[in-house]
Amino acid sequence: MPMKEGGCAFLFPGQGSQEVGMGKAFCDAFPEAQALWRAANDVLGFELTGVAFAGPAEALQLTANAQPAILTASIAAARVLMAHGVVPTAAAGHSLGEYSALVLAGSLEFRDAVRLVRRRGEFMQEAVPVGTGAMAALMGPDLATAEALCREVSRDSVVVEVANVNAPEQVVVAGHKQAVEQVVERAKERGAKRAVMLPVSAPFHCRLMRPAAERLSRELEGITIRPPRFPVMRNVDARPYTSPNEVANGLSAQVASPVRWVECVQALLQLGVRTFVEVGAGRVLTGLLKRISDQADGYAVGDPTSLEKFLATAWAS
């Protein structure tokens, strides 16, 4: 099939997109997807397929299980898309999704990435005692307002920071639980459309994750990393990775730094990309895309039905 004008970018979801049964339909239908799930089982030493395909949901939600499961579902869907002639010219991944983007770009080997994200999940969970940290989503306030709220509440021993910039008026904050709760209350008082605590087990993408970043950095030292074959926008500054050293530094820094998702999408638009395919589980990134730009066409492909629809409509010659 012909490449669309401006090419297309694959967008890879992060933790929170997991759901029991994700990836199973592709695994049942396509040998390339089945091979990846088998490889993930082998690397981890247990049946990740059982957890992802059959649950229970409580087991899949555990960070150390969710991260390799999402990665595997994402890469399996991407490989199926590519086998049907849909080849990305660029990519970006939201938090964990950055690993999927780098695997597809040839920077990381799939088996190495499965091990890495399993360890990453463990490191992030262990960095802060359960119940100490929290995250919240603010709908309505822009980035500057969210940052100001965090500065008002933070003190030397209690911190809250911007963790994700998901859309022009959707910002996620993370930090000590009491500080996050204060930001939520103040945001409501100042007219936020919505401000809610998120059901997560740790305060990701803030300075409380620095111990996890240090441990991940040491883990990355033993991994072979190659330059990406196409642009992959890094979360920490929305610039494309160009070297193995940048990849190692970016992935370790990302754990304790904000995910600048709006800027990542804008950087892809500046490359001329107009077709965006959310690959794997969920449709969260497709929804955010609509709020970031009216120049972008977003599609979600996570099973054979959505694949056929995409090929017949968005990718038809």
N, C-alpha and C positions, 0 to 999 in steps of 0.2 A: 504494500500500500504506500502511497506517496506521503512524504513528510509534510505536515501542515506548515503553512507560512509562519516563520518565526520559531518553528520547532515546538516542542512541548517539554514541560518540566514535570517530573514526578515529585509529589509531596508525600512524605512518610510520617504517619502519626506516632505519637508518643504514648507513655503510660496513661491509662484511663480509657483508651480505645478498646481494651480487651473485652471480649464477651465469649461465653462458652459456645463452642461450635465454630468459632472463627477459623477460616482456612480449610475446614474439612471438605467443603464442596470442591475446591480447587485440588486438594490432595487426592480426592476420589477420582477426579476427571483427568488429571494431567500428570504424566510420569515425572516431569521436571519438578513439580511441586512435591510429589511424594518422596522423591530422592532427598530434597532438602529437609523435610520433616524427619526422615530416617537418620540423616546426618546429625541433626540437632539432638535426637534421642541418644545417639552414639556418643556425642561430645559430652553430654550432661550425665550420662550414666543412669538415666531413668526415662520413663515414657512421657516425654513432654506432650506427645500427641494425646495421651489419655487425659491429661489435665486440661489441655486446650479444647479438645473436641467434646469431652464428656463432663468436665468439671470435677468436683463441685466448684461453684463460683468463688467460694471462700479460698480455695487453693489457688485458683487462677489469679486472684487479686493480690496474692503475696508478691511483693516487688521482685523477688528473686526468680519467680516463675513467670510473672507477667512480662518482664522485659525480654527474655529469650523467645517467648511465645509470640509477642508482637513482632519482633525482628523476623522470625521465621515466616510468619504469615505475610509480612510485607514483601520479603524477598521472593517468596514463592509466587505471589501475585504479580510482582514486577517481571519475573522470568517468563511467566505465561504471557503477559502483555508483549514482551519483546519477541517471543516466539510467534506472535501474531502480527509482527511488523511495526509495533509501537515502540520506538526507540527514543529515549529521552535525550535532549541536548543539554539539559541541566537538571539539578535536583536540589531539594532542601528537605530537612527533617526536623520535626519539632521535638527538641530534647532528645530522648531515646531514638527518635526517628532519624537523627543525624547518622547513627551507625548504619542504618539500612541504606541511606543514600551513599555512604562511603563504600559499602560492600558492592553496591550496584556499579559504582564508578571504578571498581577495581583497586581501591586504595586499601581495603581490608579484606582478608580472606573470610569467607562465611564462617568457617569453623572457629577461627580466632575470635570473630565478633560475637558468636554465641557464648563462648567462654567469658569474654570481656563483659558483656551486658549482665550475665549471671552474677559476676563478681561486683560489677557496678551497683546492681540492685542490693546486694548484701552490704556493700560499703555505705551506701546511702541510708539504708535502714538502721545500720549500727552507729551512724555518726551522731544521732541525737536520741536520747531515751524516749521511748514511746510515751506520748502524752505531754511531752515538753514543747513540741513544735506544732505548727499548724499552717494552713494556707487558706486564702479566701479570694473569691472572685468579686471584682467591682465592676459593675456595668453602669456607664454614664460618665464617671470621671475620666478625663484624659490623663496622659502620662504625667504631665507636670503636676496636676492636682493630686494624683496618687503618690507621687514622690514627696510632695509637701506634707501629706497626711502621715506618711512613714516617718519623716523627720520630726514631726510634732510629738509622736508617740515614743520614738526610740530613745533609750538612755544607754548609759555605759554597759549595764549588765543585761538589758532587755532590748532586743532589736527586732525590727520588722522592715522588710525591704521589698521593692518591686522584683518579682520573680519571672513573670511572663508578660510581654506586651503583645497580646494576641490580636487586637484590632484597635482602631483609633479610640474607641470608647469601651474597651474591655481589657482590664489590667488585673493580673493576679499578684497578690502579695504573699510573703512567707516570712516566718520568723518564730519567735517565742509565742506560745499560744495566747497569753494575756495581751500581748502587744497587738497581735493580729485581730483579736476580738475588739480592741479599742479602735482600731482603724475601721472595722466594719461599722461600729456604732457611729463614729464621726462621719463616715461617708453617708450613712442613712440620714443623719441630722442635716447634712448639707445638700440633700436632694438627689442622691444617687438613685438611678432607676432600680437598681438591685445591688445588694451587697450580702454575700452568703459565704459561710464557712464551707470548705470543701472536704469531702470524705477521703482524706489521704492520711497516710501513716507517718509522714515525715515532712519537714519544711524544705522542699527541694528548691534549688537555684537561689540560695541566699548564703550569706557568709557562714551560717551554722553548718553548711556542708563542706567546709574547707578540709576537715579531717578525711572525708571521703575523697575529695579531689587529690589530696596527697597520696593516698593509698592507690587510687586509680592511676596516677602518674607513674608510680613504680611498676604497676602491672603492665602499662603500655610499653615500658622499656624492653620487655621481652617479646614484643610483637613485631612482625615484619609489616611495614607500612610503605605503600607506594604512592606516587603522585596520582591524583584522580584523573581519569580519562576525560571527564567533562566537568564543568563548574559545579561545585557543591558549596552552597552558601553556609557559612558557619554561624551558629547561633549567637556567639559572643559579640560579633561586630558586623554581621551580614556581608562579609567579604568572601570571595571564593578561596578555598584551600588551593595552594599551589605546590606544597612540598610535604614530605613525610613529617618533618619537624613541626610544621604548622598543624598538621593533623593531630599529632600527639599532644601538643600544647593546647590546642583548641578543645579537644575532648576532655582533658583534665580540668581546664578552666571552666568549661561549660557547667559542670556539676554545681559550682558555687556562684555562678553568674546568671544574670537575667537572660531569658530566651527572647531575642529581639525579632519576633516573628514578622511583625509588620514590615520591618526593614528588609528582612530576607525576601519576602514576596516582592517588595518594591525593587530590590536588586535584580530579581529574575525578570521583572517587567522591563527594566532598563536594558536587559540583554535582547529584548524583542519578543520574549515569550508571551503568548496570549492563551495557549491551551495548557491547563493544569490538570493533572490526574492524581487524585488522592488514592494511594495504592495500599491495599490491605484492609484492616478492620476499621469500620466507622466512617462517618461523614463530617466530623468536626472541622477539619481543615477546609473542606469545601464550603461550609457555612461561613467560616471566618474570611475566606477569600472574597465572598460577595460584599463583605463589610469593609474590606481593604481597598478594592478597586472595582470600578464598573467596566474596565477594559479587559478583564480576565474572564475566560470561560472555564468553569470548574466542573470536574466529573469525578465520581468515586467508583472505583473498581475493586471489589472484594470477593466476588464469586462469579461463576460462569454466566449467570443471568445479567449482571451488571456489565460484564465483559462484552457479551453479545450486543447489548444495548449501545454501549460506547462505540463499538466497531461499526454498527449499522448507522449510527447517527453522526457522532462527532468525528469519526475517522473514515467515513465513507469517501471513496474517490469521486 
